[in-house]
Each structure stands twice: as C-alpha cells, then as structure tokens.
Amino acid sequence: MYDYCSSQVDFHNLHHLACTEVRAANLIDCTFHLKSTLSFLESHQDCVKERAIKSVRIIAGVTKPVAQQAVDKVFNRCYEDLLPVRRRCFNKPDEELAYKEFLHFSKSKLS
C-alpha cells in the first residue's frame, strides 16, 4: 500500500512488482531469520529473494526464471529501501520504536 501511495507504481511492470515484493519480504516476512542463524544477513537476503520470487510468480503468473530475473535486477536497491518503517524490526522494542517514529514524523508532516 505504501509503495502504491508514495510512488507511481505500475503493478503490471514486473520490476515495480518485484521491488514491492522485495520490500514487503524484507520489512515483514523474513525478520525471523535474523534471530535464528549466525550468518543472518545472508540468510535474511536469501529469505527475501525466495519470498519475492514466489510472490511475483503468483501475482504476475510468470515462470520462476522470469520472476527471478525481475527480482535480481531490483534487489540491491529495493532491499536497502526501508521506508516507511526505516528499520528492520527484529523484536518488540524495534517495533515500538518504529511506531513512535511513525507518530512523530506523521505529526510533523501534518503541522
């Protein structure tokens, strides 16, 4: 939803869709990997790629190689884009801090 509201996202464009799915997996779906492995960054990136590829395949109805190519092309840029959360939330304190920042920044924009 954030991507659609903040950018001119065309969900029929595989690269736009792939970027949105990378960001969703990065910020929400794959945070548990950071708690459970020693090589957490590599494991987290693998999880994000897997989830994004699966989502692109399902949503766009394309083959795995096509989805993988789209995800690979946008991965580095979209993986580093943490807006609007501004952080990867690994635990409850991170989630609470992100929520407090959201309230702070949304109030300052309204003023």
Secondary structure as UniProt FT lines:
FT   HELIX           2..6
FT   TURN            11..12
FT   HELIX           14..24
FT   HELIX           25..29
FT   TURN            30..32
FT   HELIX           33..36
FT   TURN            38..39
FT   HELIX           40..60
FT   HELIX           64..80
FT   TURN            83..86
FT   HELIX           92..110
//
